[in-house]
Amino acid sequence: MSNQREQWGSKLGFILAASGSAVGIGNIWKYPHMAGQNGGAAFTVVYLVCILVVGLSIVIAEFVIGRRTQLSPVGAFETLAPKTNWKWLGFLGVASAFVILSFYGVVGGWIMKYVVISVTGGFKELAGDPDSAGNVFNNFITGTWSPIFFQVIFMTVCIWVIVNGVKGGIEKWSKIMMPLIIILLGMLAVRGMTLPGGMEGISFLFKPRFEDLTASSVVLALGHSFFTLSLGMGTMITYGSYLGRKQNLLNSALWVITLDTAIAMLAGVAIFTTVFALGANPAEGPGLIFVVLPSVFPQLDAGTLWGTLFFFLLFMAALTSAISILEVVTAYFIDQKGWTRKKATIRFGLVITIVGAFCSFSLGGGINITAFLGMSFFDFMDYLSSKYMLPIGGMLTAIFILKKWGVNQFMDELKSGMNKMTISKNLITILLGIAASIVGFIILIEIFDVLFGIKLIQ
Ligand code: PFF
């Protein structure tokens, strides 16, 4: 089966697809408001350390496992550790993909709705009035059918891209959308910085406020470094499995983390400069994108254009990430069950859309199937994946290499394609060890808190 496996068409195509997976709602929505609320540059420094120490080593680890086995996670772990329980780590990845895409697809739908509202001039009546913008947003997401309608369109586009294959679908669209995202975000950042008062937004985002940085901000930064780099569920294993041996994996991983981080910062600049220039509330938190920005854009010259460009670029970022999540599920059914790409994608795209509809209903549309933990089903799926599934998946991947597969075998595969670049075996061992220990510790803190109400750190 592996010799007919589809491959990426070019080195650049792979880097853009992998960074397309990384760059998503996490960068443009989550990072700016997290940094804004948790100490600005103080948070950003912690986040960068997490990306460099934990993120980089796990991105490399996933690429190596994927390319070595030419298989998606379940098959990959089964091949490297036959007849052991390690294959369950692959299944954890497939399960995480289900969980994440169910709520991610709903947010993708919201973004599409906001493209439509903006393009039809709907933000105009919200100018300078975040309260009305908040009402519009709440009425929309707590509705029953309207959010589902947009979620279904978003998921249909996602399914369509994947059905067209690795090269003809995922790579082709990543090569179009990633440069567009960077250009549009760059334009919005320049626009923001040149507005009177805009530069105050930069000092809000980049001036360290250590008094706002708590231990839980550190936990948040670590969890987010997994989410933003799409780690811990085999996405990068799956994308790595379509690679040939000439690709330089270290170089590719450095590109992915650099692009991901640069785009998150650029999004922060574009958003906060605009928010400050127009005197809106920067500490709005999660409502920043759907509540504050719609009331801010119409106050700019050509505001309809700027608002539409922003939501359109957010849509593209969400789409390139969503396709990478669905590809994990699709690749499992192709590799392990011998299904065709079309059958696997359509069937499971549909199942995830249905689970996602329940996420949406739980926000007020009528049905909330999780009464425990005091969260909506939507929040529960987000919580379960970012706080547990991805970190546990990432930690076990590091442990797998250190304890089961062996760093020597790992280095053997990593070196292929690296030409003159080198990285020491000891450094890799130390980084993977640190990654596994930090993540293990953080998960423990979370479990103690939830199960026993004991806060190991404040
Ligand atoms: N990295 C994406 C973001 O920042 O929005 C989210 C994501 C994509 C998480 C793919 C996990 C994944 F496998």
Boltz pocket constraint, residues with backbone or C-beta under 6 A from the ligand:
constraints:
  - pocket:
      binder: B
      contacts: [[A, 21], [A, 22], [A, 23], [A, 24], [A, 25], [A, 26], [A, 27], [A, 100], [A, 226], [A, 227], [A, 228], [A, 229], [A, 230], [A, 231], [A, 233], [A, 235], [A, 321], [A, 322], [A, 324], [A, 325]]
      max_distance: 6.0
